[in-house]
Amino acid sequence: MKYELIITKHQPSCGGKSPTESKIESVVTDDPVAYTQKRNPDVKLEVSYPEKGVTKIEFAAGDDYLQTYEFSEDD
């Protein structure tokens, strides 16, 4: 299945920089959770399904900064 993936990295604001950084990717996968785990091994994932066709995955990475992967089904 094809998804639009929005990756958001949250960090403390520092020196006037934005506390979030986002990027958008186009992804083909049958399992968004497995895809995320492969890209980010050794982290505990929290998975939710906020609406139909959307998978939201959050985890702490690096210096415990929160990252969010939001997969939206792309027709």
WOSULJO-V286936 format. One record per backbone hydrogen bond with DSSP energy under -1.0 kcal/mol. CO is the residue of the C=O (numbers start at 0). NH is the residue of the N-H. If there is no record, write none. Layout:
CO&NH / CO&NH
//
This chain:
0&28 / 1&73 / 2&26 / 3&71 / 4&24 / 5&69 / 6&22 / 7&67 / 8&20 / 13&16 / 18&10 / 20&8 / 22&6 / 24&4 / 26&2 / 30&34 / 31&35 / 32&36 / 33&37 / 34&38 / 35&39 / 45&57 / 47&55 / 50&53 / 52&72 / 54&70 / 55&47 / 56&68 / 57&45 / 58&66 / 60&64 / 64&60 / 65&9 / 66&58 / 67&7 / 68&56 / 69&5 / 70&54 / 71&3
//
